[in-house]
């Protein structure tokens, strides 16, 4: 795995920029709920709304440059056109599925996001935290499953009604009665089986990692993040928990990955100037972030049941996020292959 830029930058810079904000934000959000403080539901949507311009949507708006940079090349028109074509074909096909079979599209959204968010944490553990305990392909697959399940499965187990409400909001944009097709997922027996199976896999994954670890610190980081996020998603209502996680955990870690394959941004990090590196990312992401927001506005006029309330607008945004996530996962998987994440 190519970590030459990471080694040159040094772990302290990357910890402060890519890892620490997620830790601090998670603790800051969970503490009020531990103290019994409630936050009005309308305010819980704020982080997801902000993610449209802060890290969330923009973190995928550099995909057209990321593949070439990961190969060690400067992006040219052909490389950029290939990524645009990928988004047009894969994202366009998935958009059609939302109109034809919204329940299936929602289920695919959960599966793809589960994999992708686990994929993002696997990269962070290997490249940013030197997780030598994740040695084998089954271990890395297990880490992806466990880490992706924290934001995607734990809220279903802890807040089934919230989860059902969000699912219904998304599907109802296309077919108000279609959400009944996923009602089985909210049954108590199904959630109990999922909880037991997932809990066993969490324990097994961490136990095998402990046995295989040469250095204890990366394993402790992995275990602390896993158990900490387990508590976080079990205590914080899903819309708020996901919004904060999306911006300051998943997206920020991916931004760090993008900076490390950009020679100019990596040089800024080597000079301990993360502000300049992040400014370069913001410049690269701005055009396609603006274009994405315009496409989101266009989606409003296409859905059969346009949104009228804040939750419904957030649902429309999440549908758009779903559509662009699928080709984004293809791009990140190409980066994984080039950087030998799975070998």
C-alpha positions as CSV (number, residue, x, y, z in Angstrom):
1,X,0.0,0.0,0.0
2,X,1.3,3.4,-1.0
3,X,1.7,5.6,2.1
4,X,4.6,7.6,1.0
5,X,2.8,10.9,1.3
6,X,1.3,9.9,4.6
7,X,4.8,9.1,5.9
8,X,6.2,12.5,4.7
9,X,3.3,14.4,6.3
10,X,3.5,12.7,9.6
11,X,0.8,11.3,11.8
12,X,0.3,14.3,14.1
13,X,-0.9,16.5,11.3
14,X,-3.2,13.9,9.9
15,X,-4.6,13.0,13.4
16,X,-5.4,16.7,14.1
17,X,-6.9,17.3,10.7
18,X,-8.6,14.1,9.7
19,X,-9.3,12.1,12.9
20,X,-9.6,14.4,15.9
21,X,-12.6,16.5,14.7
22,X,-14.7,13.4,14.4
23,X,-13.8,12.2,17.8
24,X,-14.5,15.6,19.4
25,X,-17.7,16.1,17.5
26,X,-19.0,12.7,18.5
27,X,-18.3,13.2,22.2
28,X,-19.8,16.7,22.1
29,X,-23.0,15.4,20.6
30,X,-23.4,12.4,22.8
31,X,-22.9,14.2,26.1
32,X,-26.2,16.1,26.1
33,X,-28.1,13.0,25.5
34,X,-26.3,11.2,28.3
35,X,-27.4,14.1,30.5
36,X,-31.0,13.7,29.4
37,X,-31.1,16.9,27.3
38,X,-33.4,16.7,24.3
39,X,-33.0,18.6,21.0
40,X,-36.0,19.6,19.0
41,X,-36.4,17.3,16.0
42,X,-36.3,20.3,13.6
43,X,-32.8,21.2,14.8
44,X,-31.6,17.6,14.4
45,X,-31.8,18.0,10.6
46,X,-29.3,21.0,10.7
47,X,-26.0,19.0,10.2
48,X,-27.5,17.2,7.2
49,X,-28.6,20.5,5.7
50,X,-25.1,22.0,6.3
51,X,-23.5,18.9,4.7
52,X,-24.7,20.1,1.3
53,X,-22.0,22.8,1.3
54,X,-19.6,21.7,4.1
55,X,-17.6,18.5,3.5
56,X,-20.6,16.2,2.9
57,X,-21.6,16.8,-0.7
58,X,-18.2,18.4,-1.6
59,X,-16.1,15.4,-0.5
60,X,-17.3,13.6,-3.6
61,X,-17.0,16.6,-5.9
62,X,-13.3,15.9,-6.6
63,X,-13.8,12.4,-8.0
64,X,-13.1,13.7,-11.5
65,X,-9.5,14.5,-10.3
66,X,-9.0,11.8,-7.8
67,X,-8.5,8.8,-10.0
68,X,-5.7,10.3,-12.1
69,X,-4.0,11.7,-9.0
70,X,-4.1,8.3,-7.4
71,X,-2.4,6.9,-10.4
72,X,0.3,9.6,-10.0
73,X,-0.9,11.5,-13.1
74,X,-2.2,15.0,-13.7
75,X,-5.9,14.9,-14.6
76,X,-6.4,15.5,-18.3
77,X,-9.7,15.9,-20.3
78,X,-9.9,12.2,-21.1
79,X,-9.5,11.2,-17.5
80,X,-12.1,13.7,-16.4
81,X,-14.5,12.7,-19.1
82,X,-14.3,9.0,-18.1
83,X,-15.4,9.9,-14.5
84,X,-18.2,12.1,-15.8
85,X,-19.3,9.2,-18.1
86,X,-19.3,6.9,-15.0
87,X,-21.5,9.3,-13.1
88,X,-23.8,9.7,-16.0
89,X,-24.3,6.0,-16.7
90,X,-24.2,4.5,-13.2
91,X,-25.8,7.5,-11.4
92,X,-28.4,7.9,-14.1
93,X,-29.4,4.2,-14.1
94,X,-29.7,4.3,-10.3
95,X,-31.9,7.5,-10.5
96,X,-34.2,5.6,-12.8
97,X,-34.5,2.8,-10.2
98,X,-35.7,5.3,-7.7
99,X,-38.6,6.2,-10.0
100,X,-39.5,2.6,-10.9
101,X,-38.8,0.8,-7.6
102,X,-38.2,3.2,-4.8
103,X,-38.3,0.6,-2.1
104,X,-35.5,-1.4,-3.8
105,X,-33.6,1.8,-4.4
106,X,-33.8,2.6,-0.7
107,X,-32.5,-0.8,0.2
108,X,-29.7,-0.5,-2.3
109,X,-28.8,2.9,-0.7
110,X,-28.4,1.3,2.7
111,X,-26.2,-1.5,1.3
112,X,-24.0,0.8,-0.7
113,X,-23.6,3.3,2.1
114,X,-22.9,0.5,4.6
115,X,-20.1,-0.7,2.3
116,X,-18.8,2.8,1.5
117,X,-18.6,4.1,5.0
118,X,-16.9,0.9,6.1
119,X,-14.6,1.3,3.2
120,X,-13.7,4.8,4.2
121,X,-12.9,3.8,7.8
122,X,-10.8,0.8,6.6
123,X,-8.6,3.2,4.6
124,X,-8.2,5.5,7.6
125,X,-7.2,2.6,9.8
126,X,-4.6,1.3,7.4
127,X,-3.2,4.6,6.0
128,X,-3.6,7.0,8.8
129,X,-3.4,4.8,11.9
130,X,-1.0,2.1,10.8
131,X,-3.5,-0.7,11.7
132,X,-1.1,-3.7,11.3
133,X,-3.7,-6.0,13.0
134,X,-5.9,-5.9,9.9
135,X,-3.6,-8.3,8.1
136,X,-5.9,-10.6,6.0
137,X,-8.6,-10.1,3.4
138,X,-11.3,-11.6,5.7
139,X,-10.2,-9.3,8.5
140,X,-10.4,-6.2,6.3
141,X,-13.8,-7.3,5.0
142,X,-15.0,-7.8,8.6
143,X,-13.7,-4.3,9.5
144,X,-15.7,-2.9,6.6
145,X,-18.8,-4.7,7.6
146,X,-18.5,-3.7,11.3
147,X,-17.6,0.0,10.6
148,X,-20.3,0.4,8.0
149,X,-22.8,-1.2,10.2
150,X,-22.3,1.4,13.0
151,X,-24.1,4.2,11.1
152,X,-26.3,2.0,9.0
153,X,-27.5,-0.7,11.3
154,X,-27.2,0.5,14.9
155,X,-29.7,3.3,14.4
156,X,-32.2,0.8,13.1
157,X,-31.7,-1.3,16.3
158,X,-31.8,1.7,18.7
159,X,-34.3,4.0,17.0
160,X,-36.6,1.9,14.7
161,X,-39.3,4.5,14.5
162,X,-36.9,7.3,13.5
163,X,-35.4,4.9,10.9
164,X,-38.8,4.0,9.6
165,X,-39.8,7.7,9.4
166,X,-36.7,8.6,7.3
167,X,-37.2,5.6,5.0
168,X,-40.8,6.6,4.5
169,X,-39.9,10.2,3.7
170,X,-37.5,9.0,1.0
171,X,-39.7,6.4,-0.6
172,X,-42.8,8.6,-0.4
173,X,-41.3,11.2,-2.8
174,X,-41.9,8.5,-5.5
175,X,-44.7,6.3,-4.2
176,X,-46.4,7.1,-0.8
177,X,-47.5,3.5,-0.1
178,X,-44.3,1.8,-1.2
179,X,-42.6,2.0,2.2
180,X,-44.8,-0.8,3.4
181,X,-42.5,-3.1,1.5
182,X,-39.7,-2.7,4.0
183,X,-41.9,-3.0,7.1
184,X,-40.4,-6.4,7.9
185,X,-37.0,-4.8,8.8
186,X,-38.6,-3.1,11.8
187,X,-40.0,-6.1,13.4
188,X,-38.7,-6.9,16.9
189,X,-37.6,-10.4,16.0
190,X,-35.7,-9.2,12.9
191,X,-33.9,-6.5,14.9
192,X,-33.0,-8.9,17.7
193,X,-31.5,-11.4,15.2
194,X,-29.6,-8.5,13.6
195,X,-28.3,-7.2,16.9
196,X,-27.1,-10.7,18.1
197,X,-25.3,-11.4,14.7
198,X,-23.8,-8.0,14.4
199,X,-22.7,-7.9,18.1
200,X,-21.0,-11.3,17.7
201,X,-19.1,-10.0,14.6
202,X,-18.0,-6.9,16.4
203,X,-16.5,-9.0,19.2
204,X,-14.9,-11.5,16.8
205,X,-13.4,-8.8,14.6
206,X,-11.8,-7.0,17.5
207,X,-10.7,-10.2,19.2
208,X,-8.9,-11.5,16.1
209,X,-7.3,-8.1,15.6
210,X,-6.1,-8.1,19.2
211,X,-4.4,-11.5,18.7
212,X,-2.8,-10.4,15.5
213,X,-1.6,-7.0,16.5
214,X,2.1,-6.3,16.8
215,X,1.5,-2.8,18.1
216,X,-1.2,-2.2,20.6
217,X,-1.9,1.5,19.9
218,X,-3.6,1.0,16.4
219,X,-5.7,-1.8,17.8
220,X,-6.7,0.3,20.8
221,X,-7.6,3.1,18.4
222,X,-9.7,0.7,16.3
223,X,-11.5,-0.7,19.3
224,X,-12.1,2.7,20.9
225,X,-13.6,4.1,17.7
226,X,-15.7,1.0,17.1
227,X,-17.1,0.9,20.7
228,X,-17.4,4.7,20.9
229,X,-19.4,4.9,17.7
230,X,-21.5,2.0,18.8
231,X,-22.5,4.0,21.9
232,X,-22.8,7.2,19.8
233,X,-25.3,5.7,17.3
234,X,-27.2,3.9,20.1
235,X,-27.7,7.1,22.1
236,X,-28.1,9.9,19.5
237,X,-31.2,10.1,17.3
238,X,-30.3,9.0,13.8
239,X,-30.8,12.1,11.7
240,X,-28.5,14.2,14.0
241,X,-26.0,11.3,14.5
242,X,-25.7,10.6,10.8
243,X,-25.5,14.3,9.9
244,X,-22.5,15.0,12.2
245,X,-20.8,11.7,11.3
246,X,-21.3,12.3,7.5
247,X,-19.5,15.7,7.7
248,X,-16.9,15.4,10.4
249,X,-16.1,11.7,10.4
250,X,-16.6,10.1,7.0
251,X,-16.2,13.1,4.7
252,X,-13.2,14.6,6.5
253,X,-11.3,11.3,6.4
254,X,-11.9,11.1,2.7
255,X,-10.8,14.7,2.2
256,X,-7.6,13.8,3.9
257,X,-7.2,10.9,1.4
258,X,-7.7,13.3,-1.5
259,X,-5.1,15.7,-0.1
260,X,-2.5,13.0,0.1
261,X,-2.8,12.1,-3.6
262,X,-2.7,15.8,-4.6
263,X,1.0,16.7,-4.8
264,X,0.4,20.4,-4.0
265,X,-1.9,19.7,-1.1
266,X,0.4,17.0,0.3
267,X,3.3,19.5,0.1
268,X,1.3,21.9,2.1
269,X,0.6,19.3,4.7
270,X,4.3,18.4,4.8
271,X,4.9,22.1,5.6
272,X,2.3,21.8,8.4
273,X,-0.1,24.1,6.6
274,X,-3.4,22.2,6.6
275,X,-5.3,25.5,5.9
276,X,-3.6,25.8,2.5
277,X,-4.2,22.1,1.7
278,X,-7.9,22.4,2.6
279,X,-8.2,25.6,0.6
280,X,-6.9,23.8,-2.4
281,X,-9.5,21.0,-1.8
282,X,-12.3,23.7,-1.5
283,X,-11.2,25.2,-4.8
284,X,-11.2,21.8,-6.6
285,X,-14.6,20.8,-5.1
286,X,-16.5,24.1,-5.6
287,X,-17.5,23.8,-9.3
288,X,-19.0,20.3,-9.1
289,X,-20.6,21.1,-5.7
290,X,-22.4,24.0,-7.3
291,X,-23.4,21.8,-10.2
292,X,-24.7,19.1,-7.8
293,X,-26.8,21.6,-6.0
294,X,-28.3,22.7,-9.3
295,X,-29.1,19.1,-10.2
296,X,-30.6,18.7,-6.7
297,X,-32.9,21.6,-7.5
298,X,-33.8,20.0,-10.8
299,X,-34.7,16.7,-9.0
300,X,-37.4,18.7,-7.1
301,X,-39.3,19.2,-10.4
302,X,-39.0,15.5,-11.4
303,X,-40.2,13.6,-8.3
304,X,-43.9,12.7,-8.4
305,X,-44.4,14.1,-4.8
306,X,-42.2,17.2,-4.3
307,X,-41.1,18.0,-0.8
308,X,-42.9,20.7,1.3
309,X,-41.4,20.3,4.8
310,X,-37.9,20.3,6.1
311,X,-37.8,16.4,6.6
312,X,-39.1,16.0,3.0
313,X,-36.5,18.4,1.6
314,X,-33.8,16.4,3.5
315,X,-35.3,13.2,2.1
316,X,-34.9,14.7,-1.4
317,X,-31.3,15.6,-0.6
318,X,-30.7,12.0,0.6
319,X,-32.1,10.6,-2.6
320,X,-29.7,12.8,-4.5
321,X,-26.8,11.7,-2.2
322,X,-27.8,8.1,-2.9
323,X,-27.7,8.6,-6.7
324,X,-24.2,10.1,-6.6
325,X,-22.9,7.7,-3.9
326,X,-23.0,4.7,-6.2
327,X,-20.6,6.1,-8.9
328,X,-18.6,7.6,-6.0
329,X,-18.1,4.2,-4.5
330,X,-16.7,3.0,-7.9
331,X,-14.2,5.8,-7.9
332,X,-13.1,5.1,-4.3
333,X,-12.8,1.4,-5.1
334,X,-10.5,2.3,-8.0
335,X,-8.4,4.3,-5.4
336,X,-8.5,1.3,-3.1
337,X,-7.2,-1.0,-5.9
338,X,-4.4,1.5,-6.8
339,X,-3.4,1.9,-3.2
340,X,-3.6,-1.8,-2.5
341,X,-6.1,-1.5,0.4
342,X,-7.3,-5.1,-0.1
343,X,-3.9,-6.8,-0.5
